Amino acid sequence: MFEEIGKILKEEYGIVDISRDMDVKGGLGLNSFDLMNLICIVEERYHIEIDEEQYRQLVTLGEMCDYVELKIREQRGKAG
């Protein structure tokens, strides 16, 4: 998932230098609108819904990736 989120960041925002421990809200250089747009892109691409309260608790890019993977697994469980 880290690679997939990295592709989105590169395609949408030109961000190429990322790490799993990078701060989502400050380290990426994105404003709040960009962050919400990123969430929307991820939700649409992976057919998941990201809870706003949960998202606010995510600090690092790695935590965000892990959370998205969890939501994808949950969604697949509901579909099966």
C-alpha positions as CSV (number, residue, x, y, z in Angstrom):
1,M,0.0,0.0,0.0
2,F,2.9,2.3,0.7
3,E,4.0,2.1,-3.0
4,E,0.4,2.8,-4.1
5,I,0.0,5.8,-1.9
6,G,3.4,7.0,-3.1
7,K,2.2,6.8,-6.7
8,I,-0.8,8.9,-5.9
9,L,1.4,11.5,-4.1
10,K,3.7,11.6,-7.1
11,E,0.9,11.8,-9.7
12,E,-1.3,14.4,-7.9
13,Y,1.3,16.5,-6.0
14,G,4.7,15.8,-7.5
15,I,5.9,14.4,-4.1
16,V,8.6,11.7,-4.7
17,D,10.7,11.7,-1.5
18,I,8.6,9.9,1.1
19,S,9.0,7.5,4.0
20,R,6.7,5.5,6.2
21,D,7.6,7.6,9.2
22,M,6.9,10.9,7.4
23,D,4.3,13.1,9.2
24,V,1.1,13.1,7.1
25,K,0.0,16.5,8.1
26,G,3.3,18.4,8.1
27,G,5.9,16.4,6.4
28,L,4.2,16.1,3.0
29,G,3.9,19.9,2.5
30,L,0.2,19.5,1.7
31,N,-2.5,21.9,2.9
32,S,-5.7,20.7,4.5
33,F,-7.6,20.8,1.2
34,D,-4.9,18.7,-0.4
35,L,-5.1,16.2,2.4
36,M,-8.8,15.9,2.1
37,N,-8.4,15.5,-1.7
38,L,-5.9,12.7,-1.1
39,I,-8.4,10.9,1.2
40,C,-11.1,11.2,-1.4
41,I,-8.8,9.8,-4.1
42,V,-7.9,6.8,-1.9
43,E,-11.5,6.2,-1.0
44,E,-12.6,6.2,-4.6
45,R,-9.6,4.2,-5.9
46,Y,-10.1,1.4,-3.3
47,H,-13.8,1.6,-2.7
48,I,-13.5,2.3,1.0
49,E,-14.8,4.9,3.4
50,I,-12.2,6.5,5.7
51,D,-13.6,7.6,9.0
52,E,-12.8,11.3,9.7
53,E,-12.1,10.7,13.4
54,Q,-9.8,7.8,12.6
55,Y,-8.0,9.8,10.0
56,R,-7.3,12.6,12.4
57,Q,-5.5,10.2,14.7
58,L,-3.1,9.0,11.9
59,V,0.3,10.7,12.3
60,T,2.6,9.0,9.9
61,L,2.3,8.0,6.3
62,G,3.0,4.4,7.4
63,E,0.0,4.6,9.8
64,M,-2.2,5.9,7.0
65,C,-1.1,3.1,4.7
66,D,-1.8,0.5,7.4
67,Y,-5.2,2.0,8.0
68,V,-6.1,1.9,4.3
69,E,-5.0,-1.7,4.1
70,L,-7.3,-2.5,7.1
71,K,-10.2,-0.8,5.5
72,I,-9.7,-2.7,2.3
73,R,-9.6,-6.0,4.2
74,E,-12.8,-5.0,6.0
75,Q,-14.5,-4.1,2.8
76,R,-13.5,-7.4,1.2
77,G,-14.9,-9.2,4.2
78,K,-18.3,-7.5,3.8
79,A,-18.3,-8.3,0.1
80,G,-17.6,-12.0,0.7
